[in-house]
Amino acid sequence: MKTQNQTYSICGSSSGPHFPELSNIEKQLLNNFQHDFPGTSTPYASIAQELGVTEQDVLDVLQKLKKMGTVSRIGAVFEPQRIGTSTLATMAVPAAQLQEVAHLVSSYVSVNHNYERTHHYNLWFVVTAPDDEQLESVLRDIEQESGFPVLSLPMLESYHIDLGFELGLDQKK
Amino acid sequence: MVASISVVEDLCGESDDSSFVDPVDRAIIVETQGGLPLVSKPYHAVAIKLGLSAEVVMERIRAMQRSGAIRRIGAIPNHFALGYKANGMAVWDVVDEQVDALGHQIGRLDFVSHCYRRPRYLPEWPYNFFVMVHGQSHPEVEKKIEEISHILGADCRANDVLYSTRILKKTGIRLK
């Protein structure tokens, strides 16, 4: 694969020991194309032109970043409230049963995020469904299957415009 | 679920600006929610699978961006894999009369990735204001949370930080 070999330490220090070593083109793809994905029919060629590399380079690097897990996907971030309905739900599960309940919750297709967190309410997950009725039915089902009550905390107001995530990766243009 | 051909024929001519997606949009969402294909012409590849033209797929995606159904398109980084191991969900009990004004102020901070008002659930859950803060370490996240607490000032009655200890599942939304 033809990527630039030189790598840069991120934030100029060793404060992030877990940062993977990323090449310049990898950083540019991560930093600059989280929301400015070209609206052309050949977006990867457009990115390549902007970065001064070939389309194949861009495809290879994105494939590699996906394989490494650095990039989850190249695609759209949908607004759940506009294509259906969603909620942030939480449960307080005793440690001994957490693994089992977490597995149960993750097994639902309508659950797209599921995190263990440091709190009495230790399982936090996002449920998305086409309508309120189906959302409620999933929540009731999880309660019944797990035997633990679910707290549903739907978004009432969003105060942030999602422009992606500032990674603060050093880079050269 | 994929829109039936008749629905596709009925609706593919134009996209209205209603706030909810129609069956054609939904079919495009289902096809692309795992990511766009890494091929030279990704929209053409999606179009072929759905029996639509690439122009319709692209126009529908543009329309969903305009309507807000799509927030953004691009590379979706995995913060955790990139070294942002500390992910704090900071929650506050902010007085109802002030929460909107303060929310807009905090939503503008560059280190804030999500900032929402949610319902309280008394007595179990007293917090109505949620902010996601990512950092490379817990002290870094705590410093940022401190900054938010400072802005909230006396309008905040209580707060807590919930760190993620395990990511059990993380995908884009999945429609059947």
Interface residues (C-beta under 8 A of the other chain):
Chain A: I10 C11 S15 G16 P17 H18 F19 P20 L29 L30 F33 Q34 H35 D36 F37 G39 S41 T42 P43 Y44 A45 E55 L59 L62 Q63 L65 K66 M68 G69 T70 V71 S72 R73 I74 G75 A76 V77 F78 E79 P80 R82 I83 G84 S86 L88 T90 A102 H103 V105 S106 V109 S110 V111 N112 H113 N114 Y115 E116 R117 T118 H119 Y121 W124 F125 T128 P130 L151 L153 P154 M155 L156 E157 S158 Y159 H160 I161 D162 L163 G164 F165 E166 L167
Chain B: S19 F20 V21 D25 R26 I29 T32 Q33 G34 G35 L36 L38 V39 S40 K41 P42 Y43 H44 A54 M58 I61 R62 M64 S67 G68 A69 I70 R71 R72 I73 G74 A75 I76 P77 N78 H79 A81 L82 G83 K85 M89 V99 D100 G103 H104 I106 G107 R108 D110 F111 V112 S113 H114 C115 Y116 R117 R118 P119 Y121 E124 W125 F130 H134 Q136 S137 D160 L162 Y163 S164 T165 R166 I167 L168 K169 K170 T171 G172 I173 R174 L175 K176
